[in-house]
């Protein structure tokens, strides 16, 4: 009987990427039965969605941190004229 995979949320980003890479390799090898292929594909889709979500969250954090680096111009330097 096949071992139940770890929940995706428990995997590190690197572990999830490695598992997804393994799934792609197995699917490309065309060695699985239809049912196994579908189950692997489903797991791969879930892994991909989780990875994309994590990347999106990381990008948002980077954007926030980069925004903190940009100092607001003080009122004297700010152009308040209407063009």
N, C-alpha and C positions, 0 to 999 in steps of 0.2 A: 504494500500500500504506500502511496506517495506521501511524503512528509508535507504537512501544511506549511505554506510559506509564512514568513513573519509578516505581521501587519506593516503596511507601507509607512505609516507614520512613525514606526519604531526604527526605520532604516535611516542611516545617514545619507546625505546627498550622494556621496561616493558609492555607497553600497547599492542605492537605488539605481544609479547609472550603470553599475556593473551588472546588476540583475537584468536591467533593460537590454543592455548589450548582449548578454547571454541569450535572452529570449529572441532577440532579432537573429542571432546566429543560428539558433535551433530552428526557427521558422524558415530561414533561408535555406537550411539544409534539406528541408522537405522530408524529414524522417519521422515525423509524428503522425499519429492517426488524426483523423478529422476532429474528434472530440478534444484530444490533447492540444491540437493546434488552436482551436477556439478558446480553450481555457488559457493557454499561454498568451494569445492575442489580447484577451480581456485583461489579463494581469498587466501586460505591456501598456495598454491604453491607460490603465489606472496609474501605473508608474509614471508615464509620460505626463499625465495631468498633474500629478503631485510635484514632479520636478519643475514643470512650468510654473506652478504656483509658488514654489520656493524661490525660483529665479526672480519672479515678479516681486515677491516680498523683499528679496535682497536688493533689487534695483530701487525699490521705494526707499529702503533704508539708506542706500548710497545717495540718492537724490536729496533726502533730508539732511544728511551729513554734509553734502556739498553745499546745500543752501545755507548751512550754518557758517560755512567758511566765507561766504560772500557777505561782506559788511555792507549794511545799508548806508547810503550816502546821507550825510547830515543835511539839515534844512538849508544851510548856506550854500552847499554845493549842488543841491537839487534844482533842476530847471522847473520852475513853476509857471513859466510864461505859457500862454496859450498860443499855439501856432495857427 
